[in-house]
Amino acid sequence: MTGKGILFITLIGALTLAVSSVHGQLFESDSKRFDGSKMDIVVREIERRDRSSVVEIKIKTLGSSVGSSFFLLCSLRQLAIERGGYRYIVKIEEQPKRGQMLVGFLRNSDEVPVSLGKEFSALTAKDAVIDLEQFAEICAEMK
């Protein structure tokens, strides 16, 4: 094999590793990215499962309750988009432990949450499904 061939194979290998590590990164959203905000909240994905994620929510300063709520919802919306363009989620707060949330990603609003795993068995689609599209306009303004 020529020197150019070896260099080409090495480059392809390096690019493959770089792409793999980027796609394998866990999600993180920090409210400090908004200039002038008193809010200091970090939403960090700490575990990625097939169609759910465990997120940890660290609140140093809450800010306004409405602003903080929308920051959390928009962070979950961004996570759902990054996880596969999901529009619908279900969530279980304080799971698996305090300060964490288990978020499941649904393909449609009629999908039963238990299809995501046994942790979601107590939830019904009618009561628990959140359509993240209803927050799209607000989230777009927050960027």
N, CA, C and O atoms as CSV, one atom per row, in Angstrom:
chain,resi,resn,atom,element,x,y,z
A,1,MET,N,N,0.857,-1.181,0.000
A,1,MET,CA,C,0.000,0.000,0.000
A,1,MET,C,C,0.897,1.238,0.000
A,1,MET,O,O,1.948,1.254,0.641
A,2,THR,N,N,0.474,2.262,-0.719
A,2,THR,CA,C,1.269,3.484,-0.832
A,2,THR,C,C,1.087,4.352,0.406
A,2,THR,O,O,0.191,4.124,1.218
A,3,GLY,N,N,1.937,5.331,0.531
A,3,GLY,CA,C,1.853,6.277,1.651
A,3,GLY,C,C,0.543,7.039,1.646
A,3,GLY,O,O,-0.033,7.304,2.701
A,4,LYS,N,N,0.063,7.398,0.432
A,4,LYS,CA,C,-1.219,8.108,0.316
A,4,LYS,C,C,-2.380,7.221,0.759
A,4,LYS,O,O,-3.323,7.693,1.395
A,5,GLY,N,N,-2.304,5.928,0.418
A,5,GLY,CA,C,-3.357,4.988,0.820
A,5,GLY,C,C,-3.433,4.848,2.334
A,5,GLY,O,O,-4.522,4.837,2.908
A,6,ILE,N,N,-2.281,4.742,2.973
A,6,ILE,CA,C,-2.236,4.622,4.445
A,6,ILE,C,C,-2.750,5.902,5.084
A,6,ILE,O,O,-3.505,5.856,6.056
A,7,LEU,N,N,-2.339,7.055,4.538
A,7,LEU,CA,C,-2.801,8.331,5.063
A,7,LEU,C,C,-4.325,8.447,4.934
A,7,LEU,O,O,-4.990,8.919,5.857
A,8,PHE,N,N,-4.883,8.016,3.787
A,8,PHE,CA,C,-6.325,8.065,3.553
A,8,PHE,C,C,-7.068,7.194,4.566
A,8,PHE,O,O,-8.070,7.622,5.138
A,9,ILE,N,N,-6.579,5.975,4.786
A,9,ILE,CA,C,-7.219,5.059,5.746
A,9,ILE,C,C,-7.135,5.633,7.154
A,9,ILE,O,O,-8.097,5.547,7.918
A,10,THR,N,N,-5.991,6.216,7.502
A,10,THR,CA,C,-5.827,6.830,8.824
A,10,THR,C,C,-6.802,7.984,8.999
A,10,THR,O,O,-7.419,8.120,10.055
A,11,LEU,N,N,-6.949,8.824,7.961
A,11,LEU,CA,C,-7.881,9.945,8.022
A,11,LEU,C,C,-9.325,9.475,8.186
A,11,LEU,O,O,-10.069,10.026,8.998
A,12,ILE,N,N,-9.721,8.465,7.426
A,12,ILE,CA,C,-11.080,7.916,7.534
A,12,ILE,C,C,-11.318,7.395,8.948
A,12,ILE,O,O,-12.378,7.636,9.526
A,13,GLY,N,N,-10.349,6.690,9.504
A,13,GLY,CA,C,-10.473,6.170,10.873
A,13,GLY,C,C,-10.621,7.283,11.890
A,13,GLY,O,O,-11.451,7.194,12.794
A,14,ALA,N,N,-9.812,8.346,11.750
A,14,ALA,CA,C,-9.886,9.478,12.675
A,14,ALA,C,C,-11.233,10.183,12.572
A,14,ALA,O,O,-11.820,10.550,13.589
A,15,LEU,N,N,-11.726,10.375,11.351
A,15,LEU,CA,C,-13.033,11.011,11.167
A,15,LEU,C,C,-14.149,10.157,11.749
A,15,LEU,O,O,-15.085,10.688,12.347
A,16,THR,N,N,-14.066,8.859,11.585
A,16,THR,CA,C,-15.079,7.962,12.138
A,16,THR,C,C,-15.112,8.071,13.654
A,16,THR,O,O,-16.190,8.127,14.246
A,17,LEU,N,N,-13.952,8.101,14.285
A,17,LEU,CA,C,-13.901,8.239,15.747
A,17,LEU,C,C,-14.450,9.584,16.189
A,17,LEU,O,O,-15.165,9.659,17.188
A,18,ALA,N,N,-14.127,10.649,15.462
A,18,ALA,CA,C,-14.617,11.978,15.818
A,18,ALA,C,C,-16.131,12.043,15.719
A,18,ALA,O,O,-16.784,12.591,16.606
A,19,VAL,N,N,-16.704,11.487,14.644
A,19,VAL,CA,C,-18.161,11.497,14.471
A,19,VAL,C,C,-18.821,10.658,15.558
A,19,VAL,O,O,-19.852,11.056,16.101
A,20,SER,N,N,-18.247,9.511,15.882
A,20,SER,CA,C,-18.816,8.645,16.917
A,20,SER,C,C,-18.848,9.345,18.258
A,20,SER,O,O,-19.839,9.239,18.980
A,21,SER,N,N,-17.789,10.061,18.611
A,21,SER,CA,C,-17.763,10.710,19.916
A,21,SER,C,C,-18.742,11.880,19.971
A,21,SER,O,O,-19.324,12.146,21.022
A,22,VAL,N,N,-18.931,12.583,18.852
A,22,VAL,CA,C,-19.894,13.677,18.836
A,22,VAL,C,C,-21.305,13.135,19.021
A,22,VAL,O,O,-22.083,13.684,19.801
A,23,HIS,N,N,-21.646,12.046,18.300
A,23,HIS,CA,C,-22.986,11.473,18.411
A,23,HIS,C,C,-23.198,10.829,19.772
A,23,HIS,O,O,-24.342,10.676,20.202
A,24,GLY,N,N,-22.133,10.450,20.459
A,24,GLY,CA,C,-22.243,9.798,21.755
A,24,GLY,C,C,-22.301,10.764,22.921
A,24,GLY,O,O,-22.491,10.340,24.061
A,25,GLN,N,N,-22.141,12.065,22.659
A,25,GLN,CA,C,-22.146,13.036,23.737
A,25,GLN,C,C,-23.534,13.151,24.352
A,25,GLN,O,O,-24.553,13.094,23.663
A,26,LEU,N,N,-23.538,13.315,25.660
A,26,LEU,CA,C,-24.794,13.498,26.361
A,26,LEU,C,C,-25.196,14.972,26.315
A,26,LEU,O,O,-24.348,15.859,26.217
A,27,PHE,N,N,-26.487,15.213,26.385
A,27,PHE,CA,C,-27.071,16.544,26.271
A,27,PHE,C,C,-26.820,17.364,27.534
A,27,PHE,O,O,-26.812,16.832,28.644
A,28,GLU,N,N,-26.616,18.666,27.346
A,28,GLU,CA,C,-26.525,19.592,28.474
A,28,GLU,C,C,-27.055,20.949,28.050
A,28,GLU,O,O,-26.787,21.415,26.942
A,29,SER,N,N,-27.812,21.580,28.942
A,29,SER,CA,C,-28.356,22.908,28.695
A,29,SER,C,C,-28.137,23.754,29.945
A,29,SER,O,O,-28.484,23.341,31.052
A,30,ASP,N,N,-27.562,24.933,29.763
A,30,ASP,CA,C,-27.218,25.814,30.885
A,30,ASP,C,C,-27.922,27.152,30.705
A,30,ASP,O,O,-27.764,27.799,29.670
A,31,SER,N,N,-28.689,27.569,31.688
A,31,SER,CA,C,-29.444,28.817,31.589
A,31,SER,C,C,-28.545,30.043,31.548
A,31,SER,O,O,-28.997,31.117,31.150
A,32,LYS,N,N,-27.301,29.915,31.944
A,32,LYS,CA,C,-26.385,31.050,31.952
A,32,LYS,C,C,-26.064,31.539,30.539
A,32,LYS,O,O,-25.458,32.597,30.372
A,33,ARG,N,N,-26.467,30.775,29.523
A,33,ARG,CA,C,-26.215,31.216,28.146
A,33,ARG,C,C,-27.083,32.419,27.781
A,33,ARG,O,O,-26.818,33.095,26.787
A,34,PHE,N,N,-28.118,32.690,28.580
A,34,PHE,CA,C,-28.963,33.858,28.356
A,34,PHE,C,C,-28.380,35.028,29.133
A,34,PHE,O,O,-28.349,35.007,30.364
A,35,ASP,N,N,-27.921,36.038,28.424
A,35,ASP,CA,C,-27.334,37.208,29.082
A,35,ASP,C,C,-28.361,37.901,29.959
A,35,ASP,O,O,-29.524,38.047,29.581
A,36,GLY,N,N,-27.922,38.324,31.126
A,36,GLY,CA,C,-28.779,39.094,32.014
A,36,GLY,C,C,-29.772,38.278,32.812
A,36,GLY,O,O,-30.546,38.851,33.580
A,37,SER,N,N,-29.782,36.976,32.664
A,37,SER,CA,C,-30.720,36.144,33.397
A,37,SER,C,C,-30.207,35.884,34.813
A,37,SER,O,O,-29.031,35.576,35.009
A,38,LYS,N,N,-31.085,36.010,35.779
A,38,LYS,CA,C,-30.722,35.688,37.163
A,38,LYS,C,C,-30.792,34.179,37.402
A,38,LYS,O,O,-30.243,33.662,38.375
A,39,MET,N,N,-31.469,33.499,36.506
A,39,MET,CA,C,-31.661,32.061,36.608
A,39,MET,C,C,-30.319,31.350,36.417
A,39,MET,O,O,-29.528,31.709,35.546
A,40,ASP,N,N,-30.082,30.330,37.253
A,40,ASP,CA,C,-28.874,29.504,37.112
A,40,ASP,C,C,-29.289,28.042,37.267
A,40,ASP,O,O,-29.286,27.486,38.365
A,41,ILE,N,N,-29.643,27.442,36.137
A,41,ILE,CA,C,-30.129,26.063,36.106
A,41,ILE,C,C,-29.339,25.307,35.038
A,41,ILE,O,O,-29.099,25.820,33.945
A,42,VAL,N,N,-28.943,24.085,35.373
A,42,VAL,CA,C,-28.279,23.223,34.400
A,42,VAL,C,C,-29.080,21.932,34.296
A,42,VAL,O,O,-29.360,21.275,35.299
A,43,VAL,N,N,-29.443,21.580,33.065
A,43,VAL,CA,C,-30.119,20.318,32.770
A,43,VAL,C,C,-29.090,19.456,32.050
A,43,VAL,O,O,-28.612,19.808,30.971
A,44,ARG,N,N,-28.757,18.323,32.661
A,44,ARG,CA,C,-27.703,17.469,32.116
A,44,ARG,C,C,-28.207,16.038,31.979
A,44,ARG,O,O,-28.696,15.444,32.940
A,45,GLU,N,N,-28.081,15.500,30.782
A,45,GLU,CA,C,-28.406,14.099,30.544
A,45,GLU,C,C,-27.265,13.270,31.138
A,45,GLU,O,O,-26.107,13.437,30.755
A,46,ILE,N,N,-27.597,12.379,32.073
A,46,ILE,CA,C,-26.549,11.579,32.718
A,46,ILE,C,C,-26.588,10.114,32.306
A,46,ILE,O,O,-25.632,9.370,32.528
A,47,GLU,N,N,-27.701,9.707,31.705
A,47,GLU,CA,C,-27.803,8.329,31.215
A,47,GLU,C,C,-28.708,8.308,29.995
A,47,GLU,O,O,-29.782,8.909,29.994
A,48,ARG,N,N,-28.268,7.620,28.971
A,48,ARG,CA,C,-29.038,7.503,27.742
A,48,ARG,C,C,-29.454,6.050,27.564
A,48,ARG,O,O,-28.616,5.149,27.525
A,49,ARG,N,N,-30.757,5.839,27.456
A,49,ARG,CA,C,-31.307,4.508,27.198
A,49,ARG,C,C,-31.863,4.489,25.783
A,49,ARG,O,O,-31.766,5.482,25.061
A,50,ASP,N,N,-32.441,3.371,25.388
A,50,ASP,CA,C,-32.938,3.243,24.020
A,50,ASP,C,C,-33.852,4.403,23.634
A,50,ASP,O,O,-33.547,5.127,22.687
A,51,ARG,N,N,-34.958,4.598,24.339
A,51,ARG,CA,C,-35.897,5.680,24.027
A,51,ARG,C,C,-36.245,6.487,25.265
A,51,ARG,O,O,-37.362,6.985,25.402
A,52,SER,N,N,-35.285,6.611,26.157
A,52,SER,CA,C,-35.466,7.462,27.323
A,52,SER,C,C,-34.107,7.970,27.779
A,52,SER,O,O,-33.063,7.448,27.390
A,53,SER,N,N,-34.149,8.991,28.605
A,53,SER,CA,C,-32.936,9.576,29.168
A,53,SER,C,C,-33.181,9.915,30.623
A,53,SER,O,O,-34.283,10.306,31.010
A,54,VAL,N,N,-32.136,9.759,31.427
A,54,VAL,CA,C,-32.167,10.251,32.794
A,54,VAL,C,C,-31.473,11.606,32.761
A,54,VAL,O,O,-30.324,11.715,32.334
A,55,VAL,N,N,-32.181,12.639,33.217
A,55,VAL,CA,C,-31.589,13.972,33.275
A,55,VAL,C,C,-31.489,14.412,34.721
A,55,VAL,O,O,-32.346,14.121,35.555
A,56,GLU,N,N,-30.420,15.115,34.977
A,56,GLU,CA,C,-30.190,15.674,36.305
A,56,GLU,C,C,-30.422,17.172,36.199
A,56,GLU,O,O,-29.961,17.815,35.256
A,57,ILE,N,N,-31.135,17.719,37.167
A,57,ILE,CA,C,-31.449,19.145,37.141
A,57,ILE,C,C,-30.818,19.788,38.367
A,57,ILE,O,O,-31.181,19.479,39.502
A,58,LYS,N,N,-29.875,20.679,38.128
A,58,LYS,CA,C,-29.181,21.414,39.197
A,58,LYS,C,C,-29.673,22.848,39.175
A,58,LYS,O,O,-29.499,23.565,38.189
A,59,ILE,N,N,-30.289,23.258,40.274
A,59,ILE,CA,C,-30.810,24.621,40.372
A,59,ILE,C,C,-30.015,25.366,41.439
A,59,ILE,O,O,-30.079,25.031,42.622
A,60,LYS,N,N,-29.262,26.384,41.006
A,60,LYS,CA,C,-28.545,27.247,41.949
A,60,LYS,C,C,-29.403,28.458,42.279
A,60,LYS,O,O,-29.552,28.835,43.441
A,61,THR,N,N,-29.971,29.068,41.225
A,61,THR,CA,C,-30.868,30.210,41.380
A,61,THR,C,C,-32.046,29.989,40.453
A,61,THR,O,O,-31.871,29.766,39.255
A,62,LEU,N,N,-33.243,30.052,41.009
A,62,LEU,CA,C,-34.442,29.710,40.252
A,62,LEU,C,C,-34.847,30.772,39.237
A,62,LEU,O,O,-35.252,30.419,38.130
A,63,GLY,N,N,-34.755,32.051,39.568
A,63,GLY,CA,C,-35.288,33.079,38.668
A,63,GLY,C,C,-36.801,33.087,38.795
A,63,GLY,O,O,-37.337,32.629,39.805
A,64,SER,N,N,-37.503,33.603,37.784
A,64,SER,CA,C,-38.969,33.610,37.848
A,64,SER,C,C,-39.480,32.187,37.639
A,64,SER,O,O,-38.860,31.398,36.925
A,65,SER,N,N,-40.593,31.867,38.254
A,65,SER,CA,C,-41.113,30.502,38.131
A,65,SER,C,C,-41.521,30.196,36.694
A,65,SER,O,O,-41.328,29.077,36.218
A,66,VAL,N,N,-42.083,31.181,36.003
A,66,VAL,CA,C,-42.487,30.975,34.614
A,66,VAL,C,C,-41.253,30.794,33.733
A,66,VAL,O,O,-41.198,29.870,32.922
A,67,GLY,N,N,-40.271,31.668,33.888
A,67,GLY,CA,C,-39.048,31.582,33.097
A,67,GLY,C,C,-38.308,30.276,33.329
A,67,GLY,O,O,-37.812,29.661,32.385
A,68,SER,N,N,-38.234,29.852,34.587
A,68,SER,CA,C,-37.559,28.597,34.926
A,68,SER,C,C,-38.302,27.401,34.337
A,68,SER,O,O,-37.681,26.472,33.822
A,69,SER,N,N,-39.620,27.427,34.414
A,69,SER,CA,C,-40.422,26.330,33.856
A,69,SER,C,C,-40.220,26.226,32.353
A,69,SER,O,O,-40.064,25.130,31.815
A,70,PHE,N,N,-40.224,27.367,31.679
A,70,PHE,CA,C,-40.030,27.339,30.231
A,70,PHE,C,C,-38.613,26.919,29.863
A,70,PHE,O,O,-38.411,26.235,28.859
A,71,PHE,N,N,-37.627,27.321,30.668
A,71,PHE,CA,C,-36.259,26.876,30.395
A,71,PHE,C,C,-36.192,25.357,30.474
A,71,PHE,O,O,-35.596,24.721,29.604
A,72,LEU,N,N,-36.799,24.762,31.509
A,72,LEU,CA,C,-36.785,23.310,31.652
A,72,LEU,C,C,-37.509,22.634,30.484
A,72,LEU,O,O,-36.990,21.677,29.910
A,73,LEU,N,N,-38.688,23.115,30.131
A,73,LEU,CA,C,-39.452,22.538,29.017
A,73,LEU,C,C,-38.700,22.666,27.694
A,73,LEU,O,O,-38.665,21.722,26.905
A,74,CYS,N,N,-38.110,23.814,27.455
A,74,CYS,CA,C,-37.379,24.017,26.199
A,74,CYS,C,C,-36.117,23.168,26.162
A,74,CYS,O,O,-35.706,22.720,25.092
A,75,SER,N,N,-35.499,22.941,27.312
A,75,SER,CA,C,-34.340,22.046,27.362
A,75,SER,C,C,-34.761,20.627,27.031
A,75,SER,O,O,-34.073,19.938,26.277
A,76,LEU,N,N,-35.886,20.177,27.584
A,76,LEU,CA,C,-36.394,18.838,27.271
A,76,LEU,C,C,-36.788,18.739,25.804
A,76,LEU,O,O,-36.603,17.697,25.176
A,77,ARG,N,N,-37.327,19.816,25.263
A,77,ARG,CA,C,-37.692,19.834,23.842
A,77,ARG,C,C,-36.443,19.677,22.975
A,77,ARG,O,O,-36.446,18.918,22.006
A,78,GLN,N,N,-35.383,20.392,23.325
A,78,GLN,CA,C,-34.139,20.289,22.560
A,78,GLN,C,C,-33.551,18.882,22.663
A,78,GLN,O,O,-33.063,18.330,21.677
A,79,LEU,N,N,-33.604,18.313,23.860
A,79,LEU,CA,C,-33.130,16.943,24.050
A,79,LEU,C,C,-33.922,15.979,23.168
A,79,LEU,O,O,-33.340,15.105,22.526
A,80,ALA,N,N,-35.243,16.133,23.136
A,80,ALA,CA,C,-36.093,15.253,22.328
A,80,ALA,C,C,-35.770,15.388,20.840
A,80,ALA,O,O,-35.778,14.402,20.104
A,81,ILE,N,N,-35.491,16.598,20.414
A,81,ILE,CA,C,-35.125,16.816,19.013
A,81,ILE,C,C,-33.793,16.125,18.720
A,81,ILE,O,O,-33.650,15.434,17.711
A,82,GLU,N,N,-32.831,16.319,19.605
A,82,GLU,CA,C,-31.513,15.713,19.401
A,82,GLU,C,C,-31.543,14.187,19.483
A,82,GLU,O,O,-30.748,13.513,18.828
A,83,ARG,N,N,-32.452,13.648,20.281
A,83,ARG,CA,C,-32.537,12.192,20.427
A,83,ARG,C,C,-33.214,11.521,19.241
A,83,ARG,O,O,-33.224,10.293,19.164
A,84,GLY,N,N,-33.772,12.278,18.329
A,84,GLY,CA,C,-34.386,11.638,17.155
A,84,GLY,C,C,-35.581,12.374,16.618
A,84,GLY,O,O,-36.419,11.781,15.938
A,85,GLY,N,N,-35.683,13.649,16.905
A,85,GLY,CA,C,-36.792,14.429,16.373
A,85,GLY,C,C,-38.125,14.099,17.006
A,85,GLY,O,O,-39.163,14.217,16.356
A,86,TYR,N,N,-38.117,13.693,18.251
A,86,TYR,CA,C,-39.362,13.342,18.938
A,86,TYR,C,C,-40.164,14.598,19.271
A,86,TYR,O,O,-39.607,15.625,19.657
A,87,ARG,N,N,-41.455,14.494,19.115
A,87,ARG,CA,C,-42.372,15.590,19.426
A,87,ARG,C,C,-43.056,15.375,20.782
A,87,ARG,O,O,-43.448,16.335,21.445
A,88,TYR,N,N,-43.194,14.122,21.182
A,88,TYR,CA,C,-43.946,13.781,22.393
A,88,TYR,C,C,-43.030,13.141,23.426
A,88,TYR,O,O,-42.162,12.331,23.100
A,89,ILE,N,N,-43.248,13.528,24.689
A,89,ILE,CA,C,-42.491,12.926,25.790
A,89,ILE,C,C,-43.432,12.594,26.937
A,89,ILE,O,O,-44.554,13.093,27.017
A,90,VAL,N,N,-42.943,11.747,27.810
A,90,VAL,CA,C,-43.524,11.540,29.129
A,90,VAL,C,C,-42.367,11.682,30.098
A,90,VAL,O,O,-41.218,11.411,29.749
A,91,LYS,N,N,-42.670,12.108,31.314
A,91,LYS,CA,C,-41.594,12.280,32.286
A,91,LYS,C,C,-42.040,11.805,33.652
A,91,LYS,O,O,-43.213,11.881,34.017
A,92,ILE,N,N,-41.063,11.313,34.390
A,92,ILE,CA,C,-41.295,10.913,35.771
A,92,ILE,C,C,-40.287,11.681,36.616
A,92,ILE,O,O,-39.084,11.426,36.551
A,93,GLU,N,N,-40.781,12.609,37.397
A,93,GLU,CA,C,-39.899,13.441,38.214
A,93,GLU,C,C,-39.406,12.670,39.433
A,93,GLU,O,O,-40.057,11.751,39.930
A,94,GLU,N,N,-38.240,13.080,39.887
A,94,GLU,CA,C,-37.588,12.467,41.058
A,94,GLU,C,C,-37.288,10.987,40.826
A,94,GLU,O,O,-37.293,10.195,41.769
A,95,GLN,N,N,-37.027,10.615,39.572
A,95,GLN,CA,C,-36.681,9.236,39.219
A,95,GLN,C,C,-35.432,9.235,38.359
A,95,GLN,O,O,-35.346,10.101,37.489
A,96,PRO,N,N,-34.494,8.387,38.506
A,96,PRO,CA,C,-34.435,7.323,39.484
A,96,PRO,C,C,-34.195,7.793,40.916
A,96,PRO,O,O,-34.379,7.020,41.856
A,97,LYS,N,N,-33.778,9.073,41.098
A,97,LYS,CA,C,-33.639,9.579,42.463
A,97,LYS,C,C,-33.907,11.075,42.485
A,97,LYS,O,O,-34.116,11.693,41.441
A,98,ARG,N,N,-33.900,11.648,43.667
A,98,ARG,CA,C,-34.187,13.069,43.847
A,98,ARG,C,C,-33.233,13.925,42.999
A,98,ARG,O,O,-32.036,13.649,42.920
A,99,GLY,N,N,-33.784,14.957,42.374
A,99,GLY,CA,C,-32.998,15.846,41.525
A,99,GLY,C,C,-32.820,15.333,40.108
A,99,GLY,O,O,-32.127,15.944,39.295
A,100,GLN,N,N,-33.455,14.201,39.820
A,100,GLN,CA,C,-33.364,13.622,38.482
A,100,GLN,C,C,-34.759,13.431,37.900
A,100,GLN,O,O,-35.762,13.460,38.614
A,101,MET,N,N,-34.794,13.238,36.606
A,101,MET,CA,C,-36.056,13.023,35.909
A,101,MET,C,C,-35.819,11.983,34.817
A,101,MET,O,O,-34.824,12.035,34.093
A,102,LEU,N,N,-36.742,11.053,34.716
A,102,LEU,CA,C,-36.706,10.068,33.644
A,102,LEU,C,C,-37.637,10.568,32.540
A,102,LEU,O,O,-38.833,10.757,32.764
A,103,VAL,N,N,-37.082,10.778,31.358
A,103,VAL,CA,C,-37.836,11.322,30.235
A,103,VAL,C,C,-37.898,10.269,29.135
A,103,VAL,O,O,-36.871,9.765,28.681
A,104,GLY,N,N,-39.114,9.945,28.716
A,104,GLY,CA,C,-39.309,8.976,27.641
A,104,GLY,C,C,-39.755,9.672,26.370
A,104,GLY,O,O,-40.503,10.649,26.416
A,105,PHE,N,N,-39.297,9.170,25.240
A,105,PHE,CA,C,-39.572,9.777,23.936
A,105,PHE,C,C,-40.544,8.901,23.148
A,105,PHE,O,O,-40.275,7.729,22.886
A,106,LEU,N,N,-41.665,9.488,22.781
A,106,LEU,CA,C,-42.731,8.749,22.095
A,106,LEU,C,C,-42.788,9.111,20.618
A,106,LEU,O,O,-42.533,10.252,20.232
A,107,ARG,N,N,-43.125,8.121,19.801
A,107,ARG,CA,C,-43.236,8.341,18.358
A,107,ARG,C,C,-44.510,9.109,17.988
A,107,ARG,O,O,-44.518,9.869,17.019
A,108,ASN,N,N,-45.591,8.908,18.763
A,108,ASN,CA,C,-46.822,9.642,18.531
A,108,ASN,C,C,-47.580,9.787,19.848
A,108,ASN,O,O,-47.218,9.169,20.849
A,109,SER,N,N,-48.615,10.591,19.842
A,109,SER,CA,C,-49.343,10.900,21.074
A,109,SER,C,C,-50.167,9.729,21.601
A,109,SER,O,O,-50.556,9.727,22.768
A,110,ASP,N,N,-50.438,8.732,20.756
A,110,ASP,CA,C,-51.239,7.586,21.171
A,110,ASP,C,C,-50.406,6.411,21.683
A,110,ASP,O,O,-50.954,5.438,22.201
A,111,GLU,N,N,-49.111,6.501,21.540
A,111,GLU,CA,C,-48.254,5.399,21.991
A,111,GLU,C,C,-48.356,5.253,23.510
A,111,GLU,O,O,-48.352,6.247,24.236
A,112,VAL,N,N,-48.445,4.034,23.974
A,112,VAL,CA,C,-48.547,3.812,25.416
A,112,VAL,C,C,-47.168,3.952,26.050
A,112,VAL,O,O,-46.199,3.361,25.573
A,113,PRO,N,N,-47.078,4.732,27.125
A,113,PRO,CA,C,-45.782,4.964,27.766
A,113,PRO,C,C,-45.047,3.692,28.199
A,113,PRO,O,O,-43.817,3.670,28.196
A,114,VAL,N,N,-45.773,2.638,28.569
A,114,VAL,CA,C,-45.124,1.408,29.018
A,114,VAL,C,C,-44.244,0.798,27.926
A,114,VAL,O,O,-43.366,-0.012,28.223
A,115,SER,N,N,-44.470,1.177,26.672
A,115,SER,CA,C,-43.625,0.675,25.586
A,115,SER,C,C,-42.180,1.146,25.729
A,115,SER,O,O,-41.279,0.600,25.092
A,116,LEU,N,N,-41.961,2.164,26.569
A,116,LEU,CA,C,-40.625,2.699,26.817
A,116,LEU,C,C,-39.883,1.942,27.918
A,116,LEU,O,O,-38.664,2.059,28.045
A,117,GLY,N,N,-40.615,1.173,28.703
A,117,GLY,CA,C,-40.001,0.432,29.798
A,117,GLY,C,C,-40.935,0.348,30.983
A,117,GLY,O,O,-41.897,1.109,31.091
A,118,LYS,N,N,-40.643,-0.584,31.871
A,118,LYS,CA,C,-41.532,-0.831,33.015
A,118,LYS,C,C,-41.668,0.372,33.941
A,118,LYS,O,O,-42.677,0.503,34.634
A,119,GLU,N,N,-40.667,1.254,33.964
A,119,GLU,CA,C,-40.755,2.445,34.824
A,119,GLU,C,C,-41.942,3.323,34.452
A,119,GLU,O,O,-42.462,4.063,35.288
A,120,PHE,N,N,-42.366,3.238,33.202
A,120,PHE,CA,C,-43.446,4.085,32.706
A,120,PHE,C,C,-44.819,3.417,32.786
A,120,PHE,O,O,-45.800,3.971,32.291
A,121,SER,N,N,-44.902,2.247,33.395
A,121,SER,CA,C,-46.145,1.469,33.399
A,121,SER,C,C,-47.309,2.149,34.123
A,121,SER,O,O,-48.467,1.868,33.814
A,122,ALA,N,N,-47.026,3.029,35.070
A,122,ALA,CA,C,-48.105,3.683,35.810
A,122,ALA,C,C,-48.701,4.868,35.049
A,122,ALA,O,O,-49.728,5.412,35.454
A,123,LEU,N,N,-48.061,5.267,33.948
A,123,LEU,CA,C,-48.535,6.421,33.191
A,123,LEU,C,C,-49.464,5.984,32.062
A,123,LEU,O,O,-49.282,4.930,31.453
A,124,THR,N,N,-50.464,6.825,31.802
A,124,THR,CA,C,-51.331,6.590,30.640
A,124,THR,C,C,-51.075,7.693,29.623
A,124,THR,O,O,-50.759,8.823,29.996
A,125,ALA,N,N,-51.206,7.377,28.364
A,125,ALA,CA,C,-50.950,8.359,27.312
A,125,ALA,C,C,-51.850,9.578,27.476
A,125,ALA,O,O,-51.412,10.711,27.276
A,126,LYS,N,N,-53.089,9.345,27.834
A,126,LYS,CA,C,-54.058,10.441,27.949
A,126,LYS,C,C,-53.624,11.479,28.984
A,126,LYS,O,O,-53.765,12.680,28.755
A,127,ASP,N,N,-53.104,11.027,30.107
A,127,ASP,CA,C,-52.773,11.937,31.202
A,127,ASP,C,C,-51.340,12.443,31.187
A,127,ASP,O,O,-51.077,13.540,31.680
A,128,ALA,N,N,-50.414,11.682,30.639
A,128,ALA,CA,C,-49.001,11.979,30.840
A,128,ALA,C,C,-48.249,12.530,29.633
A,128,ALA,O,O,-47.186,13.126,29.803
A,129,VAL,N,N,-48.763,12.350,28.428
A,129,VAL,CA,C,-48.020,12.741,27.233
A,129,VAL,C,C,-47.983,14.269,27.094
A,129,VAL,O,O,-49.000,14.952,27.219
A,130,ILE,N,N,-46.793,14.766,26.836
A,130,ILE,CA,C,-46.601,16.206,26.619
A,130,ILE,C,C,-46.242,16.406,25.155
A,130,ILE,O,O,-45.295,15.805,24.649
A,131,ASP,N,N,-47.007,17.255,24.483
A,131,ASP,CA,C,-46.726,17.614,23.095
A,131,ASP,C,C,-45.805,18.828,23.120
A,131,ASP,O,O,-46.247,19.939,23.411
A,132,LEU,N,N,-44.541,18.620,22.820
A,132,LEU,CA,C,-43.548,19.683,22.901
A,132,LEU,C,C,-43.714,20.748,21.824
A,132,LEU,O,O,-43.158,21.841,21.934
A,133,GLU,N,N,-44.478,20.430,20.786
A,133,GLU,CA,C,-44.689,21.393,19.706
A,133,GLU,C,C,-45.425,22.630,20.207
A,133,GLU,O,O,-45.262,23.713,19.645
A,134,GLN,N,N,-46.227,22.485,21.249
A,134,GLN,CA,C,-46.968,23.633,21.777
A,134,GLN,C,C,-46.048,24.683,22.389
A,134,GLN,O,O,-46.482,25.808,22.637
A,135,PHE,N,N,-44.780,24.337,22.637
A,135,PHE,CA,C,-43.816,25.269,23.216
A,135,PHE,C,C,-42.811,25.779,22.183
A,135,PHE,O,O,-41.890,26.520,22.527
A,136,ALA,N,N,-42.981,25.389,20.930
A,136,ALA,CA,C,-42.004,25.712,19.889
A,136,ALA,C,C,-41.764,27.216,19.758
A,136,ALA,O,O,-40.617,27.654,19.676
A,137,GLU,N,N,-42.823,27.998,19.740
A,137,GLU,CA,C,-42.686,29.438,19.560
A,137,GLU,C,C,-41.951,30.071,20.739
A,137,GLU,O,O,-41.067,30.908,20.555
A,138,ILE,N,N,-42.321,29.669,21.931
A,138,ILE,CA,C,-41.661,30.212,23.131
A,138,ILE,C,C,-40.195,29.814,23.145
A,138,ILE,O,O,-39.328,30.633,23.451
A,139,CYS,N,N,-39.914,28.560,22.816
A,139,CYS,CA,C,-38.524,28.080,22.816
A,139,CYS,C,C,-37.695,28.807,21.758
A,139,CYS,O,O,-36.521,29.099,21.985
A,140,ALA,N,N,-38.289,29.097,20.622
A,140,ALA,CA,C,-37.575,29.821,19.575
A,140,ALA,C,C,-37.187,31.219,20.040
A,140,ALA,O,O,-36.134,31.727,19.654
A,141,GLU,N,N,-38.011,31.837,20.851
A,141,GLU,CA,C,-37.730,33.173,21.383
A,141,GLU,C,C,-36.643,33.152,22.449
A,141,GLU,O,O,-35.974,34.160,22.676
A,142,MET,N,N,-36.465,32.007,23.103
A,142,MET,CA,C,-35.480,31.907,24.189
A,142,MET,C,C,-34.049,31.774,23.680
A,142,MET,O,O,-33.107,31.968,24.450
A,143,LYS,N,N,-33.866,31.453,22.419
A,143,LYS,CA,C,-32.510,31.205,21.908
A,143,LYS,C,C,-31.656,32.428,21.877
A,143,LYS,O,O,-30.496,32.360,21.470
